[in-house]
């Protein structure tokens, strides 16, 4: 198993643990990064792109995208090419990313409902990726 996949699982388990301790902003952060790490794992080990290839493609083809946006875009392209429902993936990742931005950067509280929603989204995204990329 790759280090990224292990880190993804650790971050999801950390998010669940933090939820029980009422550390709601940290739940969102860990839930989001669990998905980011799984996305990188898929691109590296299932799609077969190297770190260098991803970075070059991002800079050449998608220069306005940050790393996370690139990962989402690249996986969306893979889903479309395989004829898989990409809209659900995009919607859920988009919502989780907005929660992570709220949690990490905005001067607004993160309550139990938002942290619980981030756990649900992360779990759903993870299961979706595992099913569609046969992990």
Steps between C-alpha positions, in 0.01 A plus 500: 500500500632846413592755764234734361226241541614429855510874578151533353368232735683651797355845429148363474540310828646814659198697381265249665701513822507881498121505451459310828725757672297796359795636298271585213727719282771233508246235398430688177870547428584130547192383309594716202866400491402135524331544161786703351749228593278230351465701178880526470531127570260423213679726254838355594420131533180434302535752217879472497599865501822600672531801729703669228239428231224639719694816578593555135144439382362735766740779405460455123131414462345647813728785615222677690422194714654429835611148586170397660295643214723314255448168682124547488506603133728210400286241677187653348654454154576135582142445617357662186729292277377184674135603469459520877270749677748781561243757615445335837876496560532867403208608718618315808865601466394860437288506814774340710754750365271792592466360853879468524547862390244608761674290764856604422475861384173673582404690811191286553438213740493136398225322688417134550274491194771629268760262636255209479419598142871502414537147639201385297636660182849361552362151557276526194782630277735229624248223435423647158869509403566150637204362303574678173876455501488151655736566790 
